[in-house]
Amino acid sequence: MPFVGRAREKRIAQDVIETTGGAGCLFTGEKGIGKTALAREIAARHDAVVITASPNERMWQYSGLSALATGLSGERRSAVDTVLARSHDWPEHLLAEELSRTLHLVHDEPDVVVIDDLDQVDSASLTVLSYVFGRLRGTGLSVVATAGTADRRRDFAGLRHSRLERLSFDESLDLGRAVLGSGAALAVLATVAGSVGGDPAILSRVRLTPCEAAGDDPLPFPLRLAEDESDRRGRADREFSDPRVAELMDLLCTGPVFGHDRLRAAASALGIEMGTLIDAGLVAVHGELARIADPALRLRLLASLSADQRSRLHIRAAQEHAEKYPATHLWHRSHAEPDADRERLLVAAVDLARDGEPSAAVEFAERALGGRIDDASRCGLLVDLGEALVMQGHDVRGQHYLRRAGVPSDPDVRTRAALAWLRATTAADQIVDDAMLRVAAETDDPRAAERLLCESARLHLWRGETERAHDLVVLSVARGVASTETALLARLLDELGADVLLPVTVDTGLAANVAEGDTPIEQELLALSTAVLREEYATVRRGIHALLERRPRPQPYWRDQLRRLLVTTEVRGGDPVAARDAVTAWRREWVPGRPSEVSDVLVLASAAALDPLGPGAGELVRRGRDLSRREGTPTPLPWFAVLEGGSALAEGRFDDAVASLEAAREAVPCEDPSLLRCDADLVEALWLSGHRADARRILARLEAASVRTPRRWTTLAVARSRAVCRSDRDGAAAFREAEAIWRTDDPPIERLRLRAARDRCLPTTDRPVLRAAPRPADRGRSLTAQERDVVALVSQGLRNRDIAAALFISLRTVELRLTGVYRTLGVSSRVHLVALLHGASLP
């Protein structure tokens, strides 16, 4: 089986091994986390052997040292063998000193030793190795070790410690694909990955039939696991030392959810406080339902139960839920009555998905699909389930159930299925458009037809496909279904330079809409998007935050759209700090396994390009280009070219900047503000590359556009471009005139761009002494994650003492990190740092 994931751990091991003078690291983690697999992978990469302590040898003193010697080579091995041969009766401290001295005296090629389960070697060897490993520098020996825990008496302080965490969701997908085969459906992989909680030992034991893995047959729940010798251990070896807790967890593990009040009653009868289980991280509660917090623990508990034990627990759980929780009652009864009708289980799955319990919903659905359900009901309920999962942000699993629903015969159900599919898809290609148009033509509900057309148009707009969005809005008008949503889309297209003549109008007062609370959220989003293009950033921020705080809470699908729009707002507003915070808040709400869309990558890259503290947008731009080409959607490429052109200009590669920016402008015919903004960079790049006549021509085009589109950003862009084109004649005076038009509410990034243009265009003798700090990339490195944490708190106005308390570090550490920040960013004080972050004038 191929090794997957663990990039961080492999990087740590690589750093240790490349320290040829001698160093070591210790990876600790729970049983089954993959320590042995990691040790074997590192050994294979560096042509080393894995030293494993045998439990049978623990009784022999210094047996661990003998095993270590077998992993050495050349003179180093001979020297260690000689020491061990004459030290059988030596005390531990004397042997430790002699062994360390010997390793320092040997002059041989660097050696790598990989030790698995270091904590399992004999006690005497542990004491000696703890001393030796603390003094590896100068020995030429690199040690990579794994252990369950670091011994408190022998903490191996000389080794770099790193705890192995469970696999990420993406790593679980990769391992699941290796376990289940390349034919496994993505939705099945996502379900399995979510059900094992990132535990590689459990995931590697999952067994599905080819039809189950492909998604053609229902999944077995609980998941079918290969036999393991630990499954049938006695209760003394089980997960819990308290038999009362073990009894309660056995009952809880038999189902995906359990009634909270019923679980509390069962715990009380055993003398257990529910709060204790919740605080210990064993039980999670969501509304009226409780479940085992760790999915992997649930599977381990289930695997350790016999068939008879499971049967008795299902009967008891069914009795506990008989009155108040009919769906959970049916779940447990279905294990005793496999031929019973399971329609109500599928209804319960839909309800669970809508209530934010997607994993439980999938278990209920798969259990239901394994039994008898009327075909018509099955189709409609699967559409409901797919739609609910999409709105909860689980697009892959939502599409899976929409596909299994087939083609609904009911036009209304078919319309809802088409709308859900549109929202789940990452690419509105011709096939999707044709299917959507066919469904829109078949429905008798004009509102449903308009919603389909407008949703498709909005998806095209997010991908920059203005012409296709324009055609869909025109089609909505031609079919006579246009109303408020179509009018809002038309207004948005008008701001983008694509005129649409509509027979309907709408008053989109944002404040009124937000206050009323009854306007459909998709219409709110369109109105806010239009306001972004009109530079009404404060209004948009208030509107987005009002919608995010609305009760009931918007569904995750809409929250994702709102968060993305907020990032776009801060990027267009030119505030690097606000954009960074908006990206952090957006990422925080992403569900595991969220697919990467080109439009998302473009928004993230635009935010990264603003951030003077980040690593830049290069990697995101490359990923976005790859996604565009892979999906066959070239429309976003000009926007990525704009970002590349801006980076090239900042790095002094003026010819590259001209090539990228001109290609972007030629690729999009309409005057989209996103591309008009790059004209100021194009003017400067042309000017600095010696094409000054072309620079003046682009300036004239930008001035004409500013008359047609009178916005604040056009005023600032024209001012910067005029200063650049006058710099050869008027020098610093041209830039002082451009600075004179700035207001305190102008985008901070535009001020920084003007300063950068001044530095690039003016001779060194004409520049002011104090200049804006260059990007970290210009100074050789980016800020570390710890330094960025400190800077983020500085930007919020916190003092050093407050920062130390917030980050749980010493005051001295804060001061040292700030010193590194000043050196990296080229600023001399806290005042200059804040000025760089917020774009204020330097004193």
N, C-alpha and C positions, 0 to 999 in steps of 0.2 A: 504494500500500500504506500503511495507517495506521501512524503512529509509535506504538510501544508502549514502556512502561517508562521508565527513566532519570529517575525522580521526584527522586532526590537531585541529579543533575546539573542538572535544570531548576530546582530550588530554589536551587542555588548561583548559576546565571545570573540568576535573578530577584533575589536579594539584591544582586548586583553592579550590575544595571541600576537598581535602586531607589536605589542610592547616587548620587544625581544630581550630586554634586560631581565625580565621576570615579573610576573603579575598573576593574579588569579581572580576568579569570580565564583559565586555560589548562588545557584538557582534553587529556591525553595518553593514548595507548593503541596497542596493536598494530594492524597492518593488518587491516581487515575487522571491527573491533570496533564500527563504527557512528559514527565521528566525523563524517563528512559528513552523515549523517541527523540527528544531534543538532544540528549547526550549522544545517541547514535548518529544523529544528523551532523552534529558538530565534529564528532570524530571522523566521519566519512569525508567531510569537507577538508579536513586538515591532516589526513593520512595518519590518524592516531587510533589507538585501541581503547575500548571502553573497559575500565576496571570496575568490576562489580563485586561487592562484598557478599560472600556466601554466609547465610545464617548459620550453617553448620560449623563455620570457622570462628565464630564470635567468641567461643570459649577459649581460643588459643591466643595468648598474649602476643602482641605485635604481628598478628596475622595480616592486619590491614596494611602494615608497612611492607610486608613481603609482597602483597598484591600490588602496591604502588611501584615497587622495584621492577615488576614484570612489565610495567608500562613505559619504563625508561629505555633509553638506547645508548649505545656507545660507551664512552668512558664514564658517563654519569651513572649508568646502570651498574657497571663494575664497581665503582667506588661505593655506591649505596649497599650493594651486596656484601662488600667487605666489612662495612660498618655493622650491618645486621648480623653477620656471621659471628662476631665477637662481642655481641651486646645482649645476649639472651638474659643475663642476670643483672643488667644495668638498671638503675632507677630511671623513671621516665624523663625527669628534667635533664639528666646527664646525656641520655640518648638523644633528646631533642636538640641540645646544644651541639653535640658532635655531628649529627646529621645535617644541621643547618650549616655548620662550618665546612663540612665536606662538600656540600653543593656549591658553596661560594668559591671553593678552591679549584673545582673542576672547570677546565676550559674546553668546551666542546660546542658543537652546533646547538642552537636553541631547540628545546624539546617541548612537546605538548602532551599533557596528561589529562585524560577525561575520566572522572570518577563518578559513577552512578550510585546513589543512595549512600552518600558519605556518612550519614548518621547511623548506618547499620554496621559499621566496622567495630571492632572491639574497643573497649574503653581506653586501654593503654595507648593504642594507635591514635585515637582521637586526640588525646592529650598531646602527644608528640607532634601530630600534624598541625594542631592549632598553633603551636609555637613556630614550626617550620614555615607554614603558609603565611604567617605574619611577617616573614623576613625573606620573601622571594626576590626582592629587587637585587639585581646583581648576580643571580644564579643562572639566568638564561632559561629558567623553567616556567612555562605557562600552565596554570592549573584551571580547569573548568570542572566544577563539581555540582551535583544535585543532592538535595536532601529534603526530607519531609518537613522538618523544622530545624532551626538553628539551635543547637544545644546551649542552654543558658550558662552552663559552666564552661563551655568551650565555644565562644561565639564567633570564632574565626574572623576576628576584627581585621586581619590583613587582607581578606578577600572582599571584593566588591559584591554586595548582596543585592539580589533582585528577586522579587516574588513572582512566580508564574501565575498569571491570571487565566481565567477560562477563555476559550476562543471567542473572538468577536463574531458577530452574526455573519459577516462575509467569509471569515475563515471557516465557520461551521458549514456554510454553503459549499465551499471548496472540498472540505472533508466529506460531506454528505455525498457529493458527486463522485468522489473516489470510492465510497462505500457502496452506493446504490447503482453506480454505473452511469455512463454518459447519456443513456436514454431516459433518465429520471426527469420528470417535468419540474420546471422552476417552482411552481406553486407547491408541489410535494416536497421539494428540498427546503423551501421556506417554512413549511409546516413542521417538518422533522427538525430543522435547526431551532425553531422556536420551542419545540417540545423537549429538547435535551438540555436547554440552558447553557450551551457552550461547553458541556462536559465531553471531552474527546473520547474518554473511555466508554461512555454510554453510546455516543454516536457511532463509534466503530462497531458496536454490537447490533445495531438496528438491521433487521432483515425484512425485506419486502419482496413480493413476487414481481416479475416484470410488469404485469398489468397494473399493480398497485403503484409501482414507482413511476409509471408513465401517466398516472392519473386517470386511467380508464376504469379501475375498480376502486371502491371505497377503501380508505386506509384503515387498518386495524387499530383500534384504541382500547387499551393502552398499546403503544407500539410494541411490535414483536421483537424481542431481543434474543441474541444467541446466548446459549447457556454459559454461565460463569461459575467457577467454583465458589465464589463468595456469595452466590445467591441463596444457598441452602444452609447458611451458618446458623448456629443456635442464637437464641435471643441475646445471650451475653455479648455476642460479637456484633449486634445490630447497631444502628445509628445512635441510640439513646441509652443513657445509663439508667434513667428513671423509667420503670416499666409502665407507669401510668401515661407518660408522654408517648411512649412507643405504641400503646393501645389506641390512643386518640389519633395519632398520625397514621396508623394502619387504617382506621376508619375513614380518615380524610383523603387518603391517597387513592381510594377506589373510584373517585369521580373528579371531573375537572373543577367543579364548584360544589360548595356545601352551604346550606343556609346558615347565616351568621348566628342567628339566635339559637338555632338547633345545635350548632357546634358549641356555643357558649354553655348551653344546658348540659351537653354531654361532658364538657370539660369540668363544669361545676360538680357533676355527679362523681367525677374522679378526684375531686379536690385540687383542680388545676385552675389557675387564673389565666384567662384568655390574654390579658395584657402582657403576661410573662412570655407567652408564645410569640406574640406580635413583636415585642421588644427584642426577642432573640432572633428575629428574622426567619422564624419557621412558618409563620402564617401571615398571609396578606389578606386585607379586607377591602372590598370595593362595593360600596352601597350595602345591600342586604346579603351579599354573597362573600364567602371566605374560600380560600384555596391555599394549597401549599405554595409558599413563596418561591421555592427553588424547583423548577420543573425536573431537573436531574435527580434531586432527592426523591421526588414522587416516583419516578421510574425505578430507582433503586429499591424503594420500599415495595413497590408492586412486584418486582422481580423476585424478591425474597419471600413472597407469600405463595403458599401452595394453592392449587385450584379449589380445594375445599375451604380454605380460609377466605379466599376471595368471595366464594359463593355466600358464605355466612355473613360477610361484611356487606355485600350488596343487599341482602335481605334486611339487615339492620338499618342501612342507610335509606332504603326505600320506606321503611316504617317511620323513620325520623322525619321524612319529607312528605308524608302522605297528605297532610291537611293543607299546609301553607305553600308548598313548592311542588306543584304538580309536574312541572317539566323535569325537575331533578328526580322526582319519584319515578317518572317514566324511564329516565336514563337507567336507573338501577334495576328496575323491573325488566328492562329489555334484555338484560344478561340472563335472566331466568326464563323469559318468554321470547325467544328469537323470532317467532313467526307472527308476533303481534304487529298491528298497524303502527307505523312510526311517523305519521304525518305531523303529530303534535311535537315530536322531537325536532323536526325541521322548522316548525313555527318558533319553537324555543331558541333554535340557533339564530334565527333572524333577530329575535328580541335581544339576545346576548350581544350580537354584533352591533346593534344600534346603541346598546348600553355601554359600549367600550370594552367588551370582553371578547376580543377576536379569537384567542386561542381556544377558549371554552366553546365559542360558537362553531369553530371548525370541528371540534370533537363531537359535538351534538350532531352537526350536519353529516359527518362521515358515518356516525352510528345510525342515523336515520336512513341514509342512502344504502346501507347494507341490508335493509329490510323492505317491507311492502309499503308502497306509497302510490296513490292514484297519479297517473301520468300528468293530467292537467294541473293538479295541485302542485305536483313536483316541479313543473316548469315555472309556474308563477312564484313559488317560494324560493327557488334557486335564483331567480332574477332579483327578488327582494334581498336575498342574502348577499349576492354579488354587489348590488347597489350599496347595501349597508357597509360592506367591507371597504369598498372604494371610498366612501365618505369618511371612513375612519382612517384613511391613508394607506390601506393595505391593497394596493393596486393589483399586485401579482395574483394574490389569492382571490380577489374580487373577479378578475378576468377569468380565472379558472372555473368558478361557479357559473359565471355568465356563459361560458363556452359549454359547460355541461348541461345548461338549461335547454340548449337547442334553439330552434326558431319558434317563438311563442305564436300561437294562433290569435290571441287577443291583441288588437291593435294598440290598446293602452299599455299592455305589458311589453309589447315590442318596442314602443316608444321609450319606455323607461329603461329597457335593456340597452337600446342604442345610446341614450344619454349617458348611462353609467359607463358603457364601453368607451365613449368619447373621453370622459373624464379620467378614465384609467389609462388610456393609451399615451405613449410618449411620442408618437409620431402621427400627425394627421395627414396620411398619405392619400393617394388617389383612391385606393381600395376602400379606406375608411370613409372618405368623402362620398363615394358612390353609394355605399351601404346606408349612410346617414341620409342622403338625399332621397333614396328610395323609401325609407321609413317615414320621412317628413311628408312625402307625397301621399302616402297611404293613410295617414292619420286624419281624422275628421276634426280634431281639436286644433284650432288655429294657434292657441297659446303653446301647445306642445310642439307644433311645427316651428314656431318662431324660436322657442327655446333651443331646439336642436340646431337650427341654422346659426343662431347667435353663439351657442357654445362652441360650435365648430369654428366660427369666425374668430372668437376670442382665443382659441387654441392656436390658430394660425398667426394671430397678432403677437402672441407671446413668443412665437418662433421667428418673428420678423417678416412674415409672409403677408405683407400689406395688400398686395394685389388680390390674393385669394380671399382674404377677409373682405375686401371691397366687393368682390363678386357675390359672396354669400349674403351680404347686406342688401345689395341690389336685388338678389333673388327673393329675399324676404319681402321687399317692397312689391316686386312684380307679382308675387303670389297673394298679395293682399292680407298678409298675416302680421305686417309690421305694426309695432306699438312702442311702448316706452323703451324696452330693451334694445330694439333695433335703432331707435333714435339716439340712444346713448352711444351705441357703437358708431353710428354715423358721425356724431360729434367728435368722438375719439379719432376716427379716421380723418376728419377734417383738420384736426390739430397736427396730424402726421402728413398733411399735404395731399390726401386722397379725397377729393370732394365727392359727396353723395347727396343727391337731391331727394329729399323726403317729403311726403305729403303730411307727415305728422311732426309735431314739436313736443317738447317736454321741458318743464322747468326743473332743473337739477340743483336746487338749493341744497348744498350738502348739510348745512346745520339743521335744516328742517327735517331732512331725511333721517339723519342719525337720531334726532330727538323723537321722531314718531315711532321708530323701532319696528314698523310693520312693512317697510320697503324690502323686497327680496334682496338678499345679500349679493347676488350676482349683479343687480343693478347698482348697488352701493359701490361695488368694486369698479364698475365701468365709470361711474361718476368720479370716483377718486383717481382713477388712472388719467382721466381727462384733466383733472386739477393738477396732477403732477406735471403734465406737459405745459400747463399755464403758469408753472412756477409758484403755485399756491401751496408751498411746502408745509407751512404751519397748519393750514386748514386740513391738509391730507393727514398729517401726524395726528391731529386731534380726532379726525374721523376714524382712522385705523384703530387707535387706542380705545375709542368708544365702542367700536364693533368687537374688539377682542375682549372687552370687559362686559359685553352684553350678556344678560341672563334671559333664557338659558344659554349656556356657553356654545358658541358656534362649533360646528363639527370640524374635526381635524383637517378635512379637505379644504374648508374655507379658511381656517386659521393659517394653513400653509400658504394659501394665496395672499392673505393679508400680510403675513410676515415677509413674503417675497416682495410685495409692493412697497413695504416700509424700507427694505434694503434699497430698492430702486430709487425711492424718494431721497434717501440720504446720499446716494451716489450722485444723483442729479443735483442735489443741493450742495454737493462738494464739501461735506463735513467728514473727514476721515475717522474721527473718534466715534461719531454717531453711526457711521456705516459699519464700523467694526462691532459696535454693541448690537446693532440690528442683525448682523450676520450671526453673532453668538446666540441671540435669542431665537433666531430662525432655526439654526442647527439643533438647538436644544429640543425642539418639538418634532424633529424628524423621527419617524418610526424605524425600528431596525429593518434593514434590507431595502430601504427606500431607493428606488432606481434613480440613476443619474440621468437627468434630461439636459439637452443642449442649452435650453433657455436658462435653467438653473445654473449651469456652469458659467454661462455668460454673465449672469448677475453677480456671482461670486468673484469672477475674474475682474469685473469692473470695480467691485469694492476693494479687492486686493490691490489693484493698481493705484488707488487713492492713498493707501495706508503707508505712511513713511516709516513705520516700525516693523512692518511685515517683510516676508521674503520676496514680495513682488508677485506679479500675476503670470509669470512665464509658464509654470507647470500647469496651471488651470487653462491657459490659452491653448497649450499643446493638447490637453485632454479634450477640450471643446472642439478643436479641429478634428481630432480623431473620431469623436462621436458624430460630428456632422458628416464626415466622409463615410463612416460605417453605416449610418442610417440613410445615406443618400439624400441629405437635406442641406444643400449648399447655402441656403439663405442666410444663416447666422455668420458665415465666414467673413463678410465685410466688417462686422462689428469686432470680431477677433482681430482682424487686420488693423483696426483703429487702435486697439490696445497695444498691439505689437509696434505700431508706429510711434505711439507715445513713449513706450519703453526705449525704443531705438533713439528717439530724440533726447531723452534724459541721459542716455549713455554716450551721446556724442556721435552716434552712427547716423549721420544726417542723410546720406544717400539711401540707406535702408529705410529710414523713416519716410522719405519721399515716396519710395516704391510702395510701401504698405499703405500709406494714407491715400495716395492717388488711386490705387487698386480698389480701395474701399469706396471712394467717392464715385468711381465709374461703375461700380456694380449695382448701385441703388439709384434708380431714376428720380424718385420723389425726394422732396426736401425734408427728410426725417430729421428732427432736431438732434437726435443722437449722432448723426453723421455731419450735420452742419457744424456741430461743436468742434469737430476735428479740423475744420478749415484753419483755425488759428494756429494749431500745431503744424499744419501743412505749409502755411505762410512762413513760419519760422524755419522749418526744415529746408524749404526751397531757398530762403535767404542765406542760410548758413552754408548751404552746399553750392552757392554761387549762381543760382538761377533766379536772379533778382527781378527780372522782368516777369517771370512766371509768378513770383511771390506777389508782385503788385496786381497781377491779373486775378489771383485768388482773393486778394484783399478786396478788390472791386466787387467780386461775386459775393463775398461775405457782407459787404456794406449794403448791397442790394437786398440780400436776404434779410438783413436786420430791419430794413424798411418794410418788407412784406410781413415779417414776423417780429414785431416789436416786443422783445422780451429782455429781461435784465441780463441774461447770459449773453445775448447777442451784443449788447452794449459793452460788456466787459471783454468779450472776445475781439470785437472790433478795436477797442482801445489798445489791447495788447498787440494786435497785428499792426496797427498804425505805428506804435512805438518801435516795433522791430524794423519796419520799413523806413523809419526816419532815423534809426540809430547811427547810420553812417554819416549823417549830416548834423543832427542835433545832439547825439551822444546821450548822456545821462538825463538831459532836460526832457527828452522824449518820454522816458520812463517815469520821470517825476510828474509829467502831465497825465499819464495813464493812471498813476497812483492817486492823483488828486480827485478822481471821480469815484473812488471807493467809498462804500458806506459800511457801517458796522455790521449790518445784516447780510452782507454779501458772502458768497461761498468762500470759506477759508482756502480751499484748494486753488481757486483762481488767483488769489494773492500770491500763493507760493509759486504758481506757474509764471506769474509776471516777474517775480524775483529771479527765477531760474532763467527766464528769457533774457533778462537784463545781464546776468552773469555770462551767458553764452554769447551775447551780441556785442558787449562793450569790451574794449581793451582792458587789461588788468588795471592800468593806471587810472581809468575812469570809473572804476567800481567803488562803491562805498566800502569802508573798512569792515562793517558788519554785514554778513550776507546770510541768507537762509541756509540752513544746514543741508548738506547733500543726503540722499537716501543711504540707508545702511549698506546697500549693495555697492555703492560707490566707495565705501571705506573698507571693504574687504570682508565684512561679515554682517549677518543679521543679528538682531537682539535674540537672546535666549528666551525660552518660555518663562523662566523666573524673572528676567528683566522686564518682559512685557507685562507680567502681573503687577510689578511695582509701578511701571509707567501708567498703567490703567488707573491705579488708585491715586497717583499724583494728579492725573487729569481730572479726578473728581474732587480735588482740593484737600486731600487728606495729608496730615503731617507725618513725618517719619515714624513717630511713636505709634500713631494710629495705624499706619501701614504694617508695622511690625506685629501689632496685635491682630490685625485682620488676617495676616498670612502665617501667623504662628512662627515667626522667626525673630531673631534678635535685632536690636536697633543697629548694631554694628553691621549685620548682614545687609540691612536695607541701605545703609550708607555705601557699602562696597558695591552693591548692585547699581545704585544710582551713579557711582563713579564710572562703572563700565558703560552705562547708558550714555553719559555725557561724552565719553571718549568715542563711542561708536557713532553717535549722531553729530558730533562736532559742535556741541553746545558747551557753554562754560558755566551755566548756572541753572537753577530750578526755573527761574523766570524765562530764560531762553528756551528751556524744554517745553514749558506750557505754551509759549508763543509759537513754537513749531507745531505742537499738537493742534492748536486752534486757529492758526493762521493769523495771529495778531502781529502788529508791527513790532519789530525788535527795537529796544531802546538804544 
